[in-house]
Amino acid sequence: MDDSLSALGEQDGWKVDEFAARVHYRGADDHYSIEFYQPSQCVLYWKVKGDGEVAVPVGRNTVPTPLRDRVRQDLAEAGIAPEIESRNL
């Protein structure tokens, strides 16, 4: 496992699974699952519905700015370039 991925797993709420890390955030009315994939150096956002059994991928432009800022901060603190958060697939 890459050292930066391990460091991301040490950030609040992040869980590492082989080559990826995931965190869940809850806002006032919205729930998101955010995934970072180390091999492709990309971040994906999923909006979680209902009881958490259904999640759909969403575009970054639909994600609240404070949440995106938090993800970039977590990446930076783990030694991952924060600008990859805005990278398109």
Phi, psi and omega in degrees: 000138179295142181300322180293326177292319176299318179295323177295322178296342177274349178287153184306117174090344183283139176236135181258139177223097181057266186250013183220163175225148183222147175219151178243136178232142176241129174258197180302310182236352186242149176236136181231148168244128182243132182236136174247127179252113185296315183300322182260357180051056180221159179241133176242142178248136177235133174266127184261132183249156171054234185277008178095000181277343182240129176223140178235141177292143179229154177286151180302326183292350177262353183271134180304138181304318179300326178290316178297321177299318180296318179297315178299321178296315178299317178299313181300317181293338178268002179083019178255135181303117184297336181291346177292344178301329183264005182292132176277148177283000000 
